[in-house]
């Protein structure tokens, strides 16, 4: 989790997002605090004894909420939202300003993970197609990710037959798989 959150922090130049959400794995909260937290050095209470250890506290404006699923017999019977960093009022305001969601959820990452597993048998939970070589596993992962974003039609994008790369402004046209596979990875100038 630490590497994931560190990478996200780096890619967003440390900006605080309007709202961060995840499942309730406690490693996320710890990693978010480690990456975004502000170090606090408590003052010594007297002249003797050890100095208090520094710790991190969430910065003002950090909003992070989780989804707690209650299960019975391996089935979800209840879903509860919990605010970890920030206030309930701040999370509700962030959701009101959101153009994509009105509730704390993990639907977008779960949809991505489901699509990834569907397109890459090496990532299916129970399979004989497991990867024996990390480099091959990584290569297949990149292949499925990039071909999906540049070459695969997505019905939910509002402007007709577009790809995610077009919606993100990374390309101006739909790529064929042949075009994508034969394009040099490094462009010479």
C-alpha positions, 0 to 999 in steps of 0.5 A: 500500500505504501508504494501505491500511495507514494506513487499517487502522491508523486503523480499528483504533486502532493495535491490534496484530492477533493475526496479519497476513498477505499475499502477499509484495509487499515494499510491505506489509512497508514500509507495516506498518513505517511505520504500526506501527513505533517510531522509534529514534534511534541515539546518535552514536558520536563528536563528529564526522560526521553524526548517524545517521538515525532508523529504525523497528523493529517493536514487540514483539508485531507478527506478520506472515507472507507466502505465497510462491508458486513458479510454473512455466509460470504455474501454482503448484507450491509454497507456502511461508510466511515470517515477516517480523515476530515469531517462528515460535513467536508466529505458530504460537501466533496460528494455534492461537488463531485461530477461522478459520484454521490456516495462514498464507494469503491465502484470505479477501482473495482470496475477497473480490477474486474475488467483487468482480470477479465482481459488478463487471465494471469490476474484471475483469482483461481487459475492455471494461467499464473505467471512464472516470470515477473517480466512476462506478467508485467508485460502482459499487464501493460499490454492489457492496460494500454490496449484497453485504454487506446483500442477498446470501445467504452459505452459509458463515455458520453461522446459516442465511440471514444476510448479512455485515452481520447477522453483524457486528451492523450490521443485524438483518434481511436487506435487499431490494435495493429497501429498500437502494436507497431508504433515505436515505444520511444519516439525519436525527434 
